[in-house]
């Protein structure tokens, strides 16, 4: 059965086997390393780049008590990526699977279903995790990639600092300070898969300590194809523009104001019209540093608009509800306060408060509805964390976050982390953490089809509770001489109250969402960087994963605990970056993804294991011009990365495009 609408795809993935029945990064401007510095760092210097996502204060990458990887601006430029989702393939601790021309499934440490809902994503401190279906619409999270300073990717829970839904990981996308983007930047490119891309940015100094940039970009992505060779009708077009202003209002105070607007359209896989997306955001952040203490206040407003064609709801030979369109308009207001200080010689304490208000208005489709259609929700939060120096090279970090949401009330997310700094730039760390995924509207308020078109086949449950995780982690990170750096992370995750699908005892229908699954996952994340010579750098990574999810004793799940996981058991990646004579660059990325089992059809389906490779050939005819030729998915004419096997599975085609960038 083919379901082309964006949200309808996610819903049907949850009841596949039943088909026969039917917060904020408070980041000071001076804390980010300028991209011009990152460009020429040695391997040793890269290990000492400061990151902020693990502890919400700057610390060296080599000394973080977490499984974290950093994608630098130079990494992004040399990858040939055309959007953020593609750039995230550079983080070896993420599983990135492309569903079609405009949709991706991205997660860390498992649970990479169409509803990948255990990964929190932030852009400059603004969460882009949607409360409509729980997860991230990756097609609308895009920027001019040249304006991204770095992406910090944490695999493992981050709820103590970032709150609910940071269960299996946190992605923190940090854009460049306006002072580092002065002058003009222009780019243009085209190819067989990327039909066209163009971007422009202008940066200027408004005052000695005040900088502004404005940008605009547009791109068009060609459609992919179904397994049977027919066009998938999933082409993607989007335009975006925005600004950022950074000002040092005094020697200790810093102010950032930024905003974006976007609009776009995506052809629906069914050919039943186009998905329309649009929105914008405005963010302000003020921080002050005085005598070793740091205080920051951040506010943002975010609006998203979605028009999603929903096909007719068909049960057997009966059309229960006609085709229509679901419209969702979400307004989010968020304020966050953070304060940190040093107490005595041993304690670094930080605490914070937050409040978020959302106003969601849904114009329901006949085949898919959210009830009530208008919903206001408030989220209150507070956290505290203390980093204690037990001795010179041994640190204990204790913390917890308290949140109150309108669905489940108070949630508690504590953690304990221990870090031991060995000699010769080596760090051992261990952690025990609790995190939660709170209910979204799809868990609580869904009705499919709408009640006006009975019978209702699937609905959310007012009794749905938060999914919980208790995670045990151990890690080792080392700089082994000037040429080799390595990292190892081991984890054991214990999940409870995971989403399931059950029946209504008296009437069978509607099917309802419940919390009848539990289980464990465990795995290893291994990565190494090797500086083979001054002009050649290599990186390798290997990620084995085991999952064992089962139905809670005494309960049932129509999907037999198979619908919440869709993950390869092994992944391998190898990347090479060469600086050749005559200002020529050669970059290669080889990846192997093991077979992926999916439960989005009447039985278990498998996406076969595959090897794939991307290449980029770059040339700098002058210091300010970058010309590149990029090949993506070069080992196959087309292949599937996701989706249930069959004639409607989308395959990703080999792509080649050329690009020129000019900065002056």
N, C-alpha and C positions, 0 to 999 in steps of 0.2 A: 504494500500500500504506500502511496507517495503522498507526503504531506509537505507542502512547500512553504507554508508560513513559518516565520522565525520562531515564535513562541509555541505554536502548535507542534513543531518538531520536538521541542524540549519536553512538552507534556507527554507526547506519545512514546518517547523514549522510556518514560517511567512505567508504562503499562503494557510493554511490548508483548509479554507472554500471555497477557490477558486479552489480547486483541480478538481472539475468537469470541470472547464475551463482550467485548465491546471494542592616631588620628592625627593624627596630623603631625607633619614634619615641621617642627619649629626650628628651622635651620637658619643660622646667622649667615649673612652673605660672605663674611670672611672665612667661613668654615669650609668652603668648597674650593678644591684645587682648580685653577684655571685650565681650560682644555689645552691651551698651548703648552702647558707644563706636562700634562698627561701624554702628549704626543710623542715626546722623546724620552720618557722615563725608562730606566733600566728595569730588569726583572726585580731586583732588590727594592728599587724605589716604588714599584707598583704594589709590592706587599705592604708598604708603609703609607699608602694612600688612606686618607681618613674617610671613614664611613659613619653614617648617623643612624641607620635603620635598626641596628641591634639594640643599642642602649639609649637612643634618642639624645645622644651627645657625641661629639666627634671622638673617634678612637681609631687606632691603626688597624687596618685589615688583618695584619698578622697577629693581633692581640684580641680579636673578637671571640667571645665564647658562644659561637653559633656557626652553623653551616651557611656561609654567605659567599656569594660570588658577585663580582663587580664587572659590569659591561661598560667600558669607557667610550667616550666619544670617538676615539680613534678606532676602537673595535667596530663600532657601528659603521663608520665611514668605509672601512676596508672590507666589511662583510658583503656590501652590495645590497643590503636590505632596503626595501622600499616602504616599510611600515613598521610599527612597534612590534606587532606580533611576529613578524619575520626576524626582527632583531633579537627577540627573546630566545631564538635557537642558540644564541651565543652563550646562554647560561646552561651549563651541562646538567645542573640539578633540576631543570624543568623538562617536562614531557610536552612537546609542542606538536600538535597534530592538526593539519589543515583539513577542514571538512569540505569546503568548496571555495569558490573565488573570494568570498567575503566573510567566511566564518572559520574560527579556530576553536579547538579544545586545548586548554593549557592548564597544567596543574603541576604540583610537586608532590612526590611520595604517594602517588596513586589517586584513585577516584576520578579519573579523567573521562567521565561520561559527557554526553551532550549538555548535561547540567553540572559541569565542573564547578562546585560551589564551596570549596574549602580553601580558596586562595584569595587573600585580600590584596587589592591593587590600589596604589596611591600615585597621584601625579602632583608633585609639589605640595604634598600635604592634603590634597583633596581626594577623598575616596571615590572610586568609580565602580564600586561593587553595587549592583542594582538590587533594591529591595523588592522588585517585581517578581523575579524568578530565582533570585540568589545566584550570583555569578557575575561575569563581566561580558558585556557586548564588545568584543574586540574590534569590530568594524568601525566603531565610533571613537575608539581611543587612538587617535593618531595625531602626530605633530610633524612640523618640519624637523626631520631627524638631525639636521645640522645644528639645531638649537638644544639638543639634549646633551647635558654634560656627562651623566652617567646613569646607569640603572643598577640598583642594588637589589639582589635577589636572595632572599632568605628561604631555605627549605627547612621546615620545622615550624612549630607553633610560635606565634608572636602576640597572643592575646593579652599578655600582661601589660604590654605597652600600647598596642594598637586596637585591642578590643575584639568584639565578636567577629567571627568569620575568618580570622587569621589562624586557621586551624592547621593546614599543612604547609603554609608558607605566606610570605609577604613579598610583593614586588613594589619597589619604591622608585618611581621615575622622577629624576631631578633635572630640571632644565637649567640652562646656563644663566648666570648673572648677566644683566644687560651690559655691564661694563666690558664683558668679554666678547660681545657681538657688535662692535662698533664698525661703521662703514657699511658697504653694500655687499650683499651675497645674492647670487642668482644661480638657479639650477634648472636644467631641462633634460628630459630623457624620453625614450620611446623604444618599443620593441614589440614582439609578437604576443607576449602575455601582459606586460605593462603597456597598454596602448599609448599612454602619455602621462607624463608627470611634469609639473612646473612649480617652482617656488621662488619667492623673493623675500628678502629681509633688509631692513635699514635700521642701523643703530646710530645714535647721536648722544652727545653730552649736553644736557640742559643746563648744568651748573658744574662747578668743579667736582662735586661729589654726588651728582645725580645723573643717571644714565637711563636712556629709553631705547627700546627697539619695537618695531612693528613688523609683522610678517603676514604673508598670504601664501597659500599653496592650493593646488588642485591636482587630481590624478584620476585616471580611468583605468580600470582593471578589466581585461578581457574575460569572457565566459570560459568555464571549463567544460568537460564533457562527461556524459554518463558512460558506464562500462560498455554499454551496447554501441557506443559511437555517436549517439545523438547529442546535440547541444544541450547543456545543462541549464541554460537561461539563468545564469547567476552573476551576470556582469555587475560591476560595482563602480560608482562614481561618487566623488566627494570633493567639497571645497571647504576651506577653513582659513580663518584669519584671526589675528590677535595682537596683543602687546604685552610688554613687561617693563616696569619702571622700578629701578633700584636706587635708593638714596641713603647715604650715610648722613643722617640728620645731625649727628654729633660724633665725637670720637668713640662713644660707647653705644650709640643708638643706630639701628638700621631699619629701613622701611622698604617693603616690597609690595607693589600693586600690580596685578596682572589679570588678563582676561582673554577669552577666546569665544568665537562664534563658528558654527559649522552647519552645513546642510549637505544632504546626500540622498542617493537613491540606489536601491539594489533590486535587480530583477528577481522575482520570486521563482523558485525552482519549478513550480507548477505552471508557470506562464500565466498565472492569474492576476497579473498586475505587479506593481513595484512596491517594495518596502520603502517607506519614506522616513528618514531620520533627520533630526535637527536639534539644535540646542546651543547653550552657551554657559559661561561661568565667569564669575568675578571673585577674585581672592585678594585679601589684604593681610599682611603679616608685619607686625612690629616687634622688634626684640631689643633688649638692652643688657649690656654686660657691665657690671660694676663690682670691683674688688673680689673677683673670683666667682660671683654669683651671676646667674643668667635667668632672664625672664622673657617670655614671648607670649604674645596674644595673636591669634589668627582667626579670621572670619572668612567664610566663603558662601556664595550663593551659586547654585547650580540648577539649570533647567534642562530637561531632556524631553524630546517630542518624538513619538514613534507612531507610525501608521503601518499596521501589519495585516496584509490580506490573509484571511482565514478561509480555507476551503470548506465546502459543505461537509457536514458531519454525517457519515454513512455508517450504519450498523447493519451488517449483512447485506440484504438487498434494499434496505429502507433508508431513505434520506430523512434523518431526524431534524436537521437544521440546514438552511440554505447557506451558501457562501456569503461572506461579508467581510468587514474590516474592523479590526480592533485598534482603537486609538488610545494611547497612554501619554499623559502629560504629568511629569513629576517635577516638583519644586523642592529643593533641599536648601535649608539654612543651617549652617554649622558654625559654632564658636568653640575655640579651644584655648586653654590657658596652661602654660607650663612654667615651672620654676625649679631651678636646681642650685645647690650650694654645697660647699664643703664644710663638714662639721668636724673640727679637730683635725687630727693627722690621719685618721683611718676611714672616715665615712664620707662618701659622696652621695648625697640624697637628692632625689628629684620627686616632684609630685605634680599632679595636674588635674584639671577639671574640664568637662566638656558637656555640650548640649547640642543636640541635633533635632530639627523639626522637619518633617516631610509632609507635603500635601500632594496626594496622588489622585488624579482624576482619570478614570477609564471609561471610554465609550465602548461598551461591549459589543462583540460580534455574536451572531446567532449561535455559532458553533463553539464559542469560547468566551467565558465571562469571569469577572472578578467581583465578588459581592462582599461588602458594599462597593458600588462603583466609585465613590468618593471616600477617601480615608485620610485622616490626619493622624500622625504618630509622633511621639516624642521619645528621645533617647537621652538619658542622663548618665554621666560616667565620671569616675574619679579613679586615680591610680596613684600609687606610691612605690618607690623603689630605692633601695639602699645598697650601694656597692661598698663592701667592707674589705679593707686591706688587712688580712689576717697576719701577713708578714710581707716582706719586700716583694716576693714573687708569687704570692698566693692570695686570690681574691674570691670572696663569696658575695653573690648578688641575690638579694631577696626582694620580691615584689609581688604585687597583685593589682588587678583591676576589678572594680565593681561597676556593673552597668545595670540600668533598669530600662527594659523595653516593654511595650504595651502588650505583647503576646505572652511572655513567660515570666515577667517580673524581674527579679534581681538575679544576675548571673555573676559568678565569681571565677576569676582566671588567674590563679597564682603560679609562680615559678620559683625554682631554686637553681642557681647556676654557680659552678665552681670553675675557676680558671687558674692554671698553674703555668707560669712562664719559665720554661727551661732556658738553659744557656744556648747561645748560637741561634737566636731567633726561632725558637721552637715553642709551641704552645699546646698544652693539653687542656681539654675542657669537658665538662659533663653537665647535664641539665635534666631536671624533671619539671614538666609543665602541664597545666590543664588549659584547654581551650574549648570553645563552643561555637557551633554554627546555629544561630538563632533562626526561627521560622521566617520564611518570606511569604509574600502574598500568595504564591502558587501553592505553598504547603497549607495555608490557612484559609484562603478565600476563593479558591478556584471552583468553577462550575463548568463542566463540559458535557453536553452543550449547555447553553443558558437555560434556566428553569422554565422559560416560556416555550421550550421545545423538548418536552419530556419524551422518554425518560432521561434523567441525568445519569450519565455513565460513570463519570469520575468527579470527585469533589474533594476540596481540602477539608481539614478537620480542625475545629476549635480546640481540640485536645492535643494537637501536635506540640511536642516539646522540643527543646534544643538538643541537637546532636552533641555528644561530648567526646573529648579525646583526653587521655592521659598519655603523655609521650616521655620516653626515656631515650636520651641521646648521649653519645660520647664522640669526641672529635680530637683530631691531631692536625696541626698545621705547622709547616716548617719551611724555612729558607735554608736549603742545603747547599751552601756555597753561593757563588755569584751567578751560576748558570741554571740551577734547579730549584724549583719550589713545588711543594706537594701538599695536598690536603686529603684527609680521610674523615668521613663521618659515618657512624653507625647509629641506627635508630630502631626502636621497637615501639609501635603505636597501638594503644588499646582503645577501641571505639565502642560507644554504647548509644542506644536510642537512635540508630541510623534509620533513615527513611525507608519505609516499606509500603506495599499496596495490599489492602485487605478488602473484604466484602462486608456489606451491611448484613448482620446475622439474620434478620427477619425477612428481608426482601432480596438479598444478594446484591442488587444494584441500589444505590450507586457504589462503585468502588471508592475507597477512601484512603487517604494517606495516613499512615501510622508510623510508629517508632519501634518496629519489631525486629530490628537487625542489630547484631553486635559482632565483634571480631577483632582481629589483629592484623597488622602489617609489619614487616621488618625488611630492612635493606641496608645497602652500603652505597656511599657516594665517594668515588675516588677520582681525583684529578691531579694532573701534574703539568707544569710549564717548564720547558727546557729551552734555554738560549743556546742554540747550536753554534752560532757565530754572531758577530755584530750585526749581520744583515739577515739572519734567519732565526725565527722563533717558532717553536712547536708547542702544541697543547693537546693532551689526550685525556679522556674521561671515560669511566665505566660505571654503570648504575644498574645493579641487579635489585629486583624487588619481588617480594613474596606477599600475597594477600590471602587471608582466610576469613571471609565474612560468612556468617551463618545466621539462621533464624533463632531468635531468643527462645529457649525451651518453653513450651506451653503456648506458643503463638504461631501465627502463619504469615506467609508472604507469597503472593501469587507469582512473584518472579523468582522464588526460591533463593533469595539473597544474591542474585547474579546481576541485578540491574544498576547497582551503584558503582561498579568497577568496570573499567574498560582500558586496561593498562598492559603494556608489554612487560614481560618478566625481565628483559635485559635491554639496555641501550648502550651504544658505544659511539664515541665521537673523536675525531682527529682533525686538528686544524693546523695549517701551515701559513706563515706570513713571511714573504721574502722581499727585501729591498734590493733590487737589481741595478746594474749600472744605467746611466742615462735617465735617471729619475723614473725608473719603471718599478712598479709593484706587482707582485703575483701572490694572490691569496687563494687558498683552497680549503674547503670544508667537506670532510667525508663523514657520513653518519650511517650507523646501522641501528635499525629499530626492530626488535623482536616481534613475533606475531601478537596481534591484539584481538582479544575475544570481546564481542559485543552482543548484547542481549536486546537489540532494538528490532527484532523480528519474531516470528513464531517459534524460532529455536535459536540456539547459540550460533552466531556467525563469527567468522575469523577474518581479520585483515592479515594477509601473509606478511612475514618478515621481509624487510627490504634494505638494500644498500642505496644510498643516494649521495650525490656530490654537487657542490656549488663551486664556481670558479669566478674570480675577478682579476682582470688585467687592467692596471691603472698606469697612467702616465701624467707627469707634471711638466708640460712644455715650459712653464714658468712657475715661480713661487706661488702665484695667485690662481692658477688654473689647474683643475683636476679633471682629466678625461678618463673614463672607465668603460670597459666592456664586461658585462656580467652575464654569466650563464647559471641558471638555476635548474635543479632536478635533471642533471645532464645524463644520468645513467639510464633513463627510461623515456620513451616517447610520452607516456603518461602512466601514472600508477595511483593507487588508492592509499591514503594515509589513515582514513577513518570511514565510517559508514558501513551499514549492513550490506553484505555481498548480494548482488543482484543487478538487474538492469537499471535501477535508479541510483546505484552507488556512484558518487562523483569521483572522478579521477583527476589528479593534478598533472597538468601537461608540462613538458620541458619548456623553459622560457629563456629567451635571450634579449637583453636590452642594452642600449648605449646611453651614457649620461655624461654631461659636462657641467661642472660647477665652477663659478668664477667669483672670487672674493676680492674686494678692493675698497 
